[in-house]
Amino acid sequence: MQSFLDPAILFFIFGLLAGAVRSNLEIPPAIARFLSLYLLMALGLKGGFALAKSGLTAEVAMSLGCALLLAVAVPAVGYLMLKRLVSRFDAAAIAATYGSVSAVTFITATQYLGNQGVAFGGHMAAAMALMESPAIVMAVLLANLARQREGSATAGGHGLKPVMHEALTDGAQLLLIGAMVVGLVSGDAGEAAMQPFTGDLFKGMLAFFLLDMGLQAARNFGTLRGRSPALLAYALLGPLVHAGAALGLAALCGLSVGNGALLMVLAASASYIAVPAVVRVAIPEASPSLYFGMSLGLTFPFNILLGIPLYVGVAQRVL
């Protein structure tokens, strides 16, 4: 219940309500884009500063290894299940969406852990960056295989090389990695110099961005009307299963509570920015209203309102 009293979460709820009543409240796209980039830059700097203090440890290597394993396993298993419910193209697109990660969900989780006094490693930002691209590449490969099965290998196809280039050079991801490097190199002096940017402003900027995300989520509920109940169940139960797999890995590898909780958040989140943008071009046969509506309309609100406190609470008990 305490998480609902957090101002950032309250602004998200306010955005949901404003969107539900069809208010004309709107955050201009350019400002929303700036807020997204600011949050990623601040997160990257924080992660770099923390890495400069801790250095490369066994837990860092374990965390990154677990993240990479989940980045491959989640979309692979998801595709095998989803292709029984929808077309292979839709299955590949949804699997990619849920195999990748939501940066805002992760950032909100780090803020929640900070409020709870739970320590976590700055390298988890690197884990987030590591989990962004594998699902996209797998989805394109699966879609190309589906086209070959249907005898339309060239129709609507999209080469793997340009998709990999787009996935690996995405501006937001590069900003996150670049900011981590800057934080790592500048160390304590850089942290002191950037404190107003990464500290004082962060909470307000996150609240502003979550207001916009609440508006967007409410306006995407309608795209799911008439969809299969099994798909809607996947959007809510899938994150719990993925978080459970992450918890098992975290326990097996001896990760700390904070790092294990963030690994669960990453596994449970679904992309609604990077992956849909690439998949819309790479897999035009898939329905954007399906994979985008599921991730932003159901999974994102679930994780922000209920998932994060649940994952952290379970990690505290198990780890």
C-alpha positions as CSV (number, residue, x, y, z in Angstrom):
1,M,0.0,0.0,0.0
2,Q,2.9,2.3,0.7
3,S,3.9,2.3,-3.0
4,F,0.5,3.9,-3.9
5,L,1.5,6.9,-1.7
6,D,4.6,7.6,-3.8
7,P,4.1,10.8,-5.7
8,A,5.3,9.3,-9.0
9,I,2.9,6.4,-8.7
10,L,0.1,8.7,-7.8
11,F,0.7,10.8,-10.9
12,F,0.6,7.6,-12.9
13,I,-2.8,6.7,-11.4
14,F,-3.9,10.3,-12.1
15,G,-2.9,9.9,-15.7
16,L,-4.9,6.6,-15.9
17,L,-8.0,8.4,-14.6
18,A,-7.5,11.4,-16.9
19,G,-7.2,9.1,-19.9
20,A,-10.1,7.0,-18.9
21,V,-12.5,10.0,-18.8
22,R,-11.0,11.1,-22.2
23,S,-9.6,14.4,-20.9
24,N,-7.7,16.5,-23.4
25,L,-4.7,16.6,-21.0
26,E,-1.6,15.7,-23.1
27,I,2.1,15.8,-22.8
28,P,3.6,17.0,-26.1
29,P,5.5,14.2,-27.8
30,A,8.7,16.2,-27.9
31,I,8.6,16.8,-24.1
32,A,7.8,13.1,-23.5
33,R,10.8,12.1,-25.6
34,F,13.0,14.5,-23.7
35,L,11.8,13.1,-20.4
36,S,12.6,9.6,-21.6
37,L,16.1,10.5,-22.6
38,Y,16.7,12.4,-19.4
39,L,15.7,9.4,-17.3
40,L,17.9,7.1,-19.3
41,M,20.9,9.5,-19.1
42,A,20.4,9.9,-15.3
43,L,20.1,6.2,-14.8
44,G,23.2,5.5,-16.8
45,L,25.2,8.0,-14.9
46,K,24.0,6.5,-11.6
47,G,25.0,3.1,-12.7
48,G,28.4,4.3,-13.9
49,F,29.1,6.0,-10.6
50,A,28.1,2.8,-8.7
51,L,30.2,0.7,-10.9
52,A,33.2,3.0,-10.3
53,K,32.9,2.3,-6.6
54,S,32.2,-1.5,-6.7
55,G,34.3,-2.5,-9.7
56,L,33.8,-5.8,-11.6
57,T,32.8,-8.5,-9.1
58,A,31.5,-12.0,-9.3
59,E,28.0,-10.9,-8.6
60,V,28.2,-8.4,-11.5
61,A,29.2,-11.2,-13.9
62,M,26.5,-13.5,-12.5
63,S,23.8,-10.8,-12.9
64,L,24.8,-10.0,-16.5
65,G,24.9,-13.7,-17.3
66,C,21.4,-14.3,-15.8
67,A,20.1,-11.3,-17.8
68,L,21.4,-12.6,-21.1
69,L,20.0,-16.1,-20.4
70,L,16.5,-14.6,-19.7
71,A,16.8,-12.4,-22.8
72,V,17.0,-15.5,-24.9
73,A,14.8,-17.9,-23.0
74,V,11.7,-15.6,-22.4
75,P,11.0,-14.8,-26.1
76,A,11.8,-18.4,-27.2
77,V,9.4,-20.0,-24.8
78,G,6.8,-17.2,-25.3
79,Y,6.8,-17.8,-29.1
80,L,6.3,-21.6,-28.7
81,M,3.2,-20.9,-26.5
82,L,1.8,-17.9,-28.4
83,K,1.9,-19.5,-31.9
84,R,-0.9,-21.7,-30.8
85,L,-3.1,-18.7,-30.0
86,V,-2.3,-16.3,-32.9
87,S,-0.4,-16.3,-36.2
88,R,3.3,-16.9,-36.3
89,F,3.9,-13.3,-37.1
90,D,1.9,-12.0,-34.2
91,A,3.5,-14.6,-31.9
92,A,7.0,-13.4,-32.9
93,A,6.0,-9.8,-32.4
94,I,4.5,-10.4,-29.0
95,A,7.4,-12.7,-27.9
96,A,9.8,-10.0,-28.8
97,T,7.8,-7.4,-26.9
98,Y,7.8,-9.5,-23.8
99,G,11.3,-10.8,-24.2
100,S,12.7,-7.2,-24.2
101,V,12.4,-4.8,-21.3
102,S,10.7,-1.6,-20.2
103,A,13.2,1.1,-19.1
104,V,10.6,3.1,-17.3
105,T,9.5,0.1,-15.3
106,F,13.1,-0.6,-14.4
107,I,13.7,3.1,-13.4
108,T,10.5,3.1,-11.3
109,A,11.7,-0.1,-9.6
110,T,15.1,1.5,-8.7
111,Q,13.2,4.5,-7.2
112,Y,11.0,2.1,-5.2
113,L,14.1,0.2,-3.9
114,G,15.7,3.5,-2.9
115,N,12.6,4.5,-1.0
116,Q,12.6,1.0,0.8
117,G,16.3,1.3,1.6
118,V,17.2,-1.8,-0.4
119,A,20.7,-1.6,-2.0
120,F,21.3,-2.7,-5.6
121,G,24.2,-2.6,-8.0
122,G,24.6,0.0,-10.7
123,H,25.5,-2.7,-13.1
124,M,21.9,-3.7,-13.3
125,A,21.5,-0.8,-15.8
126,A,23.9,-2.7,-18.0
127,A,21.8,-5.8,-17.6
128,M,18.8,-3.8,-18.8
129,A,20.8,-2.7,-21.9
130,L,21.9,-6.3,-22.5
131,M,18.3,-7.6,-22.5
132,E,17.0,-5.1,-25.0
133,S,18.2,-6.5,-28.4
134,P,18.2,-10.4,-28.4
135,A,14.4,-10.6,-28.5
136,I,14.2,-8.3,-31.5
137,V,16.8,-10.4,-33.4
138,M,15.0,-13.6,-32.6
139,A,11.6,-12.2,-33.6
140,V,13.0,-11.2,-37.1
141,L,14.5,-14.7,-37.5
142,L,11.2,-16.4,-36.6
143,A,9.2,-14.1,-38.9
144,N,11.6,-14.9,-41.8
145,L,11.1,-18.6,-41.1
146,A,7.3,-18.1,-41.1
147,R,7.5,-16.4,-44.5
148,Q,9.6,-19.3,-45.9
149,R,6.9,-21.7,-44.6
150,E,4.3,-19.7,-46.4
151,G,6.3,-19.4,-49.6
152,S,6.7,-15.7,-49.3
153,A,10.3,-15.2,-48.3
154,T,10.6,-11.9,-50.0
155,A,7.1,-10.5,-49.4
156,G,7.2,-8.0,-46.6
157,G,10.5,-9.3,-45.5
158,H,13.1,-7.3,-43.7
159,G,16.8,-8.3,-43.7
160,L,18.4,-9.3,-40.4
161,K,21.5,-7.0,-40.9
162,P,19.6,-3.7,-40.9
163,V,17.4,-4.8,-38.0
164,M,20.4,-5.8,-35.9
165,H,22.0,-2.4,-36.7
166,E,18.8,-0.6,-35.7
167,A,18.5,-2.7,-32.5
168,L,22.1,-2.3,-31.5
169,T,22.4,1.4,-32.3
170,D,19.1,2.6,-30.9
171,G,19.6,6.1,-29.7
172,A,18.1,5.5,-26.2
173,Q,20.2,2.4,-25.7
174,L,23.4,4.1,-26.8
175,L,22.6,7.1,-24.5
176,L,22.2,4.7,-21.5
177,I,25.5,2.9,-22.3
178,G,27.3,6.2,-23.0
179,A,26.1,7.7,-19.7
180,M,27.3,4.6,-17.8
181,V,30.7,5.0,-19.4
182,V,30.9,8.7,-18.5
183,G,29.8,7.8,-14.9
184,L,32.4,5.0,-14.7
185,V,35.2,7.2,-15.9
186,S,34.4,10.3,-13.9
187,G,33.8,8.5,-10.6
188,D,33.3,10.4,-7.4
189,A,34.1,13.7,-8.9
190,G,31.6,13.3,-11.6
191,E,29.0,12.2,-9.1
192,A,29.4,15.3,-7.1
193,A,29.3,17.5,-10.1
194,M,26.1,15.9,-11.5
195,Q,24.3,15.5,-8.2
196,P,21.6,18.0,-9.0
197,F,21.0,16.4,-12.4
198,T,20.9,12.7,-11.2
199,G,19.5,13.4,-7.7
200,D,17.3,16.4,-7.1
201,L,15.6,16.5,-10.5
202,F,15.1,12.8,-10.9
203,K,12.0,12.2,-8.8
204,G,10.1,15.1,-10.4
205,M,11.0,14.1,-13.9
206,L,10.0,10.5,-13.3
207,A,6.6,11.7,-11.9
208,F,6.0,13.9,-15.0
209,F,6.9,11.0,-17.3
210,L,4.7,8.5,-15.4
211,L,1.8,11.0,-15.8
212,D,2.2,10.8,-19.6
213,M,2.5,7.0,-19.4
214,G,-0.7,6.8,-17.4
215,L,-2.5,8.8,-20.2
216,Q,-1.0,6.6,-22.9
217,A,-1.9,3.4,-21.1
218,A,-5.5,4.4,-20.5
219,R,-5.9,5.3,-24.2
220,N,-4.6,1.9,-25.2
221,F,-7.1,-0.2,-23.2
222,G,-9.6,0.1,-26.1
223,T,-7.3,-1.6,-28.6
224,L,-7.7,-4.9,-26.6
225,R,-11.5,-5.0,-26.9
226,G,-12.6,-8.3,-28.4
227,R,-9.2,-10.0,-28.1
228,S,-8.8,-13.6,-26.9
229,P,-9.0,-14.0,-23.1
230,A,-5.9,-16.2,-23.4
231,L,-3.9,-13.3,-24.8
232,L,-5.1,-11.0,-22.0
233,A,-4.2,-13.6,-19.5
234,Y,-0.7,-13.8,-21.0
235,A,-0.3,-10.1,-20.6
236,L,-0.9,-10.4,-16.8
237,L,0.3,-13.9,-16.0
238,G,3.3,-13.9,-18.3
239,P,5.1,-11.3,-16.3
240,L,4.6,-13.3,-13.1
241,V,6.0,-16.5,-14.7
242,H,9.0,-14.6,-16.1
243,A,9.7,-13.0,-12.7
244,G,9.5,-16.4,-11.1
245,A,12.1,-17.7,-13.6
246,A,14.3,-14.7,-12.8
247,L,13.9,-15.3,-9.0
248,G,15.0,-18.9,-9.5
249,L,18.1,-17.8,-11.3
250,A,18.9,-15.1,-8.7
251,A,18.6,-17.7,-5.9
252,L,20.7,-20.2,-7.8
253,C,23.4,-17.6,-8.4
254,G,23.3,-16.1,-5.0
255,L,22.3,-12.6,-6.1
256,S,21.5,-9.9,-3.5
257,V,17.9,-8.9,-2.7
258,G,18.2,-5.6,-4.7
259,N,19.8,-7.2,-7.8
260,G,17.5,-10.2,-7.7
261,A,14.4,-7.9,-7.5
262,L,15.6,-5.8,-10.4
263,L,16.3,-9.0,-12.4
264,M,12.7,-10.0,-11.7
265,V,11.4,-6.6,-12.8
266,L,13.4,-6.8,-16.1
267,A,12.2,-10.3,-16.9
268,A,8.6,-9.3,-16.1
269,S,8.6,-6.0,-18.1
270,A,7.6,-5.7,-21.7
271,S,8.9,-3.1,-24.2
272,Y,6.4,-0.6,-25.6
273,I,8.9,1.8,-27.3
274,A,12.0,0.2,-28.8
275,V,10.6,-3.2,-29.8
276,P,7.3,-2.0,-31.3
277,A,9.2,0.7,-33.4
278,V,11.5,-2.0,-34.9
279,V,8.8,-4.7,-35.2
280,R,6.4,-2.5,-36.9
281,V,8.8,-2.2,-39.8
282,A,10.5,-5.7,-39.6
283,I,7.2,-7.7,-39.2
284,P,4.5,-5.7,-41.0
285,E,2.3,-8.8,-41.0
286,A,1.8,-8.5,-37.2
287,S,-0.9,-6.4,-35.6
288,P,0.6,-3.4,-33.7
289,S,-2.6,-2.9,-31.8
290,L,-2.1,-6.4,-30.3
291,Y,1.5,-6.4,-29.1
292,F,1.5,-2.6,-28.3
293,G,-1.9,-2.7,-26.6
294,M,-0.9,-5.8,-24.5
295,S,2.4,-4.3,-23.3
296,L,1.3,-0.7,-22.7
297,G,-2.4,-1.2,-21.9
298,L,-2.1,-4.1,-19.5
299,T,1.4,-5.2,-18.5
300,F,2.9,-1.8,-17.9
301,P,0.1,-0.6,-15.5
302,F,0.2,-4.0,-13.8
303,N,3.9,-3.8,-13.1
304,I,3.9,-0.2,-12.0
305,L,1.0,-0.5,-9.6
306,L,1.3,-4.1,-8.3
307,G,4.2,-5.9,-9.9
308,I,7.1,-3.9,-8.5
309,P,6.1,-4.1,-4.8
310,L,5.3,-7.8,-5.3
311,Y,8.6,-8.7,-6.9
312,V,10.6,-6.8,-4.3
313,G,8.6,-8.3,-1.4
314,V,9.1,-11.9,-2.8
315,A,12.8,-11.2,-3.4
316,Q,13.2,-10.0,0.2
317,R,11.6,-13.2,1.5
318,V,13.4,-15.7,-0.8
319,L,16.8,-14.1,-1.3
